[in-house]
């Protein structure tokens, strides 16, 4: 039986019901799993060794309710819902309701309103505009913000921070899904990712997480939500990710006279790319999606300023991109353009965080709480520290 520890008997009861219902419908939980709920926060522990990579929790497709199947609204600080049609399965409806009830009992939407940047800086429009320029994670959020529809923004951004894009095996493809119990795992950049997989090698459907304990002397298990840096986590989830050693560049355009132009965006895909060009397997994590949209034009999903563990990853990727644009460049000219591009990436990112700091220090931020301002200050500081550390390396 899965061990549950909670400081609220009602929360404990609802977690037990959720574990039982999912188990009855094909889910599996490692015997060492412990679900902890205290002070409105959830986490998952295990007594497994850190080196043990056993499956921890598995949910079949039948236990992964699709968000688009339900209409969700706010009633005060509680989430309410109803199925969009009578075709939604009874099990998915029951699971969706149980997960939302747990969110309500834990006061999750109220916490979200107090920490999510789109909401806490809603009256400081210049800050939101600047944040959106750095990480346009959702134009939908931006549209709600511009329209002043903050209730819808609260609902959509809350759900947007709790789902996974999951590939169902029923022919409907990839859909946004809630993750009963698995949602209790917190994020760490060095944890394992979610897996569209099953403990049974013959079964293709489902979502699984493995035992992953990146913190020494801790029983807490984590999962890696995505390739988030501190700004990405802040804009998507409302927290500053202190576990990631990388910094993802803000969007920018790199003009290369005589060679072409490279447009850098700020998104990554939910899953790591299956293939990277030969010779780049060792920096697979950093390698972007690259698409040619003109004879001398590339669209690049993202660039990362790497940590000490992969100090030359950015230069190697820039060299690849410029060589792809203009393969006949001499080695000397290629090296010059790589350095020029690297300088621009660092300068544009430094200028972005300097601008954000100026806005935070101005009258535009005065309507925000001291806690919200401290969080944004922390974000700016950790990003600047990474830029400065990279600039000081002798590569």
N, C-alpha and C positions, 0 to 999 in steps of 0.2 A: 504494500500500500504506500502511495506517495505521501511523504511527510509534509505537513503544512503547519507553519508557525505564523500566527497573526495576533495582533494586539486588539483586534475587534472580532468578537465571536460571529457577527453577521458576515463579515468579510471571509472569515475562515470557512463558514458554512457554504457560502457561495462558491468559493474556490474548490471545495470538496465536491460540490454538485457538478462543477464544470469539468473537473478531472474525471469524475464517474461517467458523465454523459459522453465525453469524447472517447474514453476507454471502451465504453459499450459499442462505439461506432468505429472501432478500428485504430484508435490512437494508442501509442505505447509510451510508457515512461520508465526510465531506468530506475531500478530499485534504490539507487543512491540519491535520487533527486529529492531536494527539499525546496519547497516554495515558501518564501518569506514575505509577509506583508506587515509593515510597521510604519506608523505615522503617514499613511497615504502613499508610501513607496512600496514597490514590488521588486523582488530579485529572486534569482534561482541559485541555490547552492548544490554542491555535491561533495561526497567524501572520496571521490575517485582521485587517483594520482594525477598530477598535472600532465604527465606524459601520456595518460590514457586518453585515447581519441574515440571512445565508444559513443554510439548514438545515445543522446540524452533524452530528447523528446521527439516524437514523430506524430504528425497529424496527416491523415489521408485527406484527399480532396473533399470528402464528405464532411469534414470538420473545419473547413476553411470557407466561411461565409463571404460572399462577394459584396463589397461595399456598394456597388452600383445597383444592387438588388433592393436597396432600402433607401427611404427618404428619412434623413436625420435632421432634427431641429433642436432648438434650445427651449427649455421650460425653466426659467430662472437660471440656476447654475447646474441644471441636470440635462442630460442628453435624452431626447425622446426619439422614437423611430416607428416606422411602419413599412411593411413590404410594399414595393411598387406594383406588384401584381400577385395574383393567386397562384402563379406558377412557381414562386419561390418555395423551396422545400421546407417542410415543417422543421426539420432538424436545423437547417441554416437559420431559420427565423428564431428558433429557441436559443441557439448558440449566440447569435448576434445580440439578442436581448440580454443574455447572461453576461456577456463581455461588457456591454454598455452599463449594466447595473453595477458591475465592479468598478468601472470608471467613476460612476456617480458616487458610490460609497466612499471611494478614495479621494473625492474632491478634485479629480483630474482636470476638469474643464476650468475650474476656478484657478488652479495653479497655472494652467496654460495661459489664461488671460493675463496673469501677473508676470509671465516670463517670456512670452513669444514676442519677438521684436516688432512684427507687423501690428501688434495690438498695443504694446507698451509705449511705442513711439508714434502712435496713430495721430497725435496732435502735433507731432514734430515732423511735418511732411518732408522737409529737406533731408532729414536723416534717412527716412524710408526710401526716398528717391535714390540716395547715394548707395544704400545697402542693396537696393534692387539692381542698380547698375553693376555692382560687383558680383552678385549671384541672382540672376533672374530665374530662381528655382521654379517659380510658377507665375505665369502671366495672369492666371485666374485670381490668385491672391491680390495681385496688383490692381486688377479690375474692380474687385470688391472694395479695396482700399480707396481707389479714386471715386467710387460711387458712394462711399460712406456707409456701406452695408457691413458694419462690423460684427453683427450677429452671424451673418453667413460666413464672414471671414473667420470668425472664431471656430465655427463648426467644421468648415472645410480644411482649415489649417490643422485643427486637432486631429481629424481623421487622416489628413495627409502625413502626420507624424507617426501614425500607428499602423500603417498597412505595409504589405509587401506586394510587388508585382509577381504574381504566381502563374505559371503555365499549367492550366488544367488539362486533364487528359480526356475531356468530354467533347473535344472538337471546337470549343469556344475560344481557345487560345489563351493569351495572357490577360489576366484581370487583376484588379486591386482587391486584396483579400485581408480580412482581419485574421489574427493569429491567436486563438485562445491559448492561454498559458505560456506559449512561446513568447508572447508579447511582454511577459514579466522579465525576460532577460535584458539587461542593460548593454549599452554599446561600449566596445573597446576596439581601438584600431588594430590591435595585435591579436584579436580573437578570430576564430573561424567564421566564415560567412554562412548565411542560410544556404540550404541545399534543396533543390527540387529533386528529392530522392526518397528512398524508403530503406529501412534496415534489411528488407527482403530484396535481394538483387533481382528477383524476377518481377517485382512490382515496380512500376514506373511512376505511379501517381504519388502525390503527397509532398509535404514539407518537413525537413528534418534539421535539427541542430545537434552537433556533437559536443562532447565535453571539451570545454575550452576555458582555461583558467590562467590568463596572462599575468595576473598579480601574484607575486610570491607571498607565501604565508596568508593566503586567503582562500576560502572555500567557494567564493562567488564565481559563478560561470557567466561568461559574456558571449555576445555574438557581434560580429562586425556588420553594422547596418549597411554601409556602402563605403566608397572611397571618399569619405568626408574629411576635409580639413576643418580648422576651427571656424572659419566663416561659413562653410557649407552646413555644418552641424547647427550653428547658431541660427541660420536662416530657415533650416528645415525642421529643427527640433526644439530650438529655444535654449540650448545649452552650448557653452564653449567647450569644444573637444580638446582636452589637455593631453589626451593619450597619443594623438597623431604627431609624427615628426615631420610631416610634409606640409607644404603650403601650396594650394592650387591658385594659379594666377587669375587675376580678374580678366575680363574680356579685353582684348586689344588687337590692333592691326599692325603688322610688321611690314613696312614697305622696304623692298630690296631692289633698288634701281638696277636695271639690267637683268634681273633674275625673275622678279614677279612680286607677289604680295601674299602674305599668310595671315589669315583671319583666325585668331585664337578665341574660342568660346569658353564657357565655364561649366560644362556639364560632363558627367561621366555616365556610362550605362550601368544598369543594375548589376550586371554580371561582368566578370573579367573577360576580355577578348579571348577567343579560342586560339587565335594565331597572331603572332607578331613576326615582323620580317626576320630573316636569318641574321643571327649575330646580336639580337636584342632580347633573347630569352631571359637573360639575367636581370633585365629591368622591365620585365613584363608588366609589373604593377603600374609603372609610370607611363607606359606607352599609350598614346591617345588613338582615337579613331580619326583617320585621315581621309578626306574626300577631295578629289580634284573637281573644281567647278568652272574651270577655265584653263586655257593653255598655260597661263602664268598665274594661277590663283588656286590656293589650297584653303579648305575649311578644316580646322583642327578642333576636336572636341574640347581639349583642355591641355594645359601645360602645368607641370608640378615643379616647384623649387624643392629639390631633394635634400634629404638629411645626410649626415656623415657616412651612413652605410652605403650610399650610392652617389658619391659626390659629383660624378661626371654625367649623370643621367640626363640632365637638362641639355648639356652641350651635345651629347651624342644624338639626342632626339632632334635638336635644332639642325645639326649637321645633316641628318637624314632628310629632314623636311626641305632644307635649302637645296640639297643635292637632287631631291625628287623634282623640284621646280626647274633647276638648271643643271643638268648632269654634266655639262661641258665646262664648268668652272674649273679654273686651276686650283691646286691645293692651297696656294697662298690666298687667293681671292675667297675661296670657301671658308678658310679659317678666319679671315677678316669679317665676313658677313655673319659667321657664327658668333664671334665676339660682339659685333655691333648689335645683333639680335638679343643676345644675353643681357647686355647693358640696358637695352630698352625694356625688356621684361622686368628687370629689377627696378628701374626707375619708375615705370608706370605703376607698378604695385606699391612702391614706397609713396608715390604721389597720391595714390588712392587712399591709403591709410592716414596720410597727413591731412587730407581733405576731411576724412571721416572724423578725425580728432578735432579739427577746427569746428566742425558742426556740433560735435558733442560739447565742446567748451563754450558754445555760443548760446544766445538766448533761445534758440530753437529747441533746445533739449530741456528747458526748465520745467516743462509740464510732466516729465517722466519722473519716476520714483528714483531715490538714491540707489536702491538695489539694481534697478535696470541700467542706470548710468554706470554703476560699478561693473556690471557684466559686459557692457560694450567697451569700457576702458580695458578690461582684461583681454577681450578679443583683440583690440588694436595692439596692445602690448605684446601678446604672444606672436602675432603675425609680424610685427616689426622685428622682434628678436630673431625670428627665423630668417628674415631677409638680411639682417645684419650679419648673422652667423655665416650665411652663404657668401656674402660679399667679402668676408675676411678669409675665406678659405683660399689656399694656394693650390689651384687645380692645374 
